[in-house]
């Protein structure tokens, strides 16, 4: 009766708020569907985002072809858009929310192929750069994907 009751915001509400604040980071602008959870304003303050990041770091390896990227802030935190191909033959649009160095940012080029990790059980368009992977493993995965395409 008295006081203020906090209205809980769902995941869709957060996505709608971010789309209003940053139309360039909306689901439509990034080329993903409604299953994409959206770009968290601050992933360190979002429990869901922290959990997602931890799961992605241990995810399955795939190759992503860089389509475009958007700067979120001047850290530089960027949202990277990939066309992802998996060893299983699945292709999808992947979105990575990453903190890059200025040097890494200047080396980004559309069409560049980078190793990424994804969660096959979730398939929500979220991926993470696989910075820790051995280059020999990346070549092996690339060869597997090329063989599958030729067959």
N, C-alpha and C positions, 0 to 999 in steps of 0.2 A: 504494500500500500504506500509506504513512504520510501524514499530513496530511489536509487537508480539501479536498474537491473541490466547487466551487460548482455547484449544480444550476441549469441554465438554466431560466428561466421563459418560457413562451410567452405569446402575447397572450391566450389564453383564461384562463391562470392569473392574469394581472393583472386581468382582468375579474372573475374569481371572488373574488379578494382584495378588490377595491374593493366588490363586492356585499356581502361580509361586513362590511366596515368601514362602508360607507355604503349600506344597503339602498335608500335613496331615490334613489341614482344607478345602480341596477342596470338592465340592459337592459329587464327586464320593467316596472320602475317608470317608465322613460322612454318606454315604448311603442314600442321598436324591436326588431328581430330580431337574430340572431346575427352578421350582417355588420357591425354597429356595433362599432368597435374598443374602445369603453369610454371612460370619463373617466380621463385620466391623472392620477395623484396630483399630479405637478408637470410640466406640459407643457414647461417650460424644461429639464428634465433628460432628457426623452424625445426621442431623435432622430426617432422616427416621428411624434411629435406636432408637433415643430418643422417637419418636412417637410410634414405635412398642413396646418398653419396657413399656410405659405408658398403652397402650392398653392391653398388656399381663397381667399386674398386676391386671386388672379388668376383665380378661377373665373367661372362663368357666372352672370349676374344672374337672380334669381327673387324672388318675393314670399312672405314668410312671415307667417302669422297666429299671433300669440303665444298658446300654449295655457297654459303654466305656466312657472315657473322655480324653481330650487333654488339656494340659496347654498352654495358650496363652502367658502369661507373669508371672512374679514372684510376682504379687500382692497378692495372686494368682488369676488370671482370668482364668477360664476354660470354655471349650465348652463341655457340657454333652450331650451324645447321649442316647435317651430313646426310648423304644418301648411303645407307649402310647395307652391306652384303655380308651374310653369315656363311659359315662353312656348310650349313644345312640347306642353303639355297633360298633363305628368306631375305627379302629386301624390304626396307622401310625407311622412313624419314626419321633420323635421330637428332636429338637436341642435347647438346652438352653445355653445362653452365660451369665455366672454368675461370680460374684466376691465372693469367698469363703474365710473363715478364714482358717488358717493352721489346726485347729482342725477339721473343717468340711471336709477339703480335705483328712485328714488321715482316716476319717470314711467312705469314699466312697468305695463301693464294688459292682462289677458287680452282677446283679440279685436283687439288693436292690430296693424296691418299694417306690417311693416318690410321694407326691401330686404335680401336675403341673397344670398350667393354659394355655389355648390355645384360639385362636380366630376362632370359627367355620365358620364365614363368609369368612375368608381369606384362611385358611388351607394351609399355606406356610411352614409347618414343624417347625415353630418357637413356642417354649414353654418357660415358665418361672417357676422356682420353686415357689410353693405356700407355702411360709413360714408362712403366717398369718392365715392359715386355722385351724379350731378347730379339734383336733384328733377324736372327735366323728363324725364329718362330713366326715372325711376320711374313718372311719370304715363303715359308712353308704354307701358311694360310693363303697367301696370294696365289700360290701354285694350285692349291686345292680348289679355290674358287674358279680359277682359269680353266682347269680340267673339267669341272662340272659344267661350265658354260659351253665348252666345246662339245661335250657329249650329248 
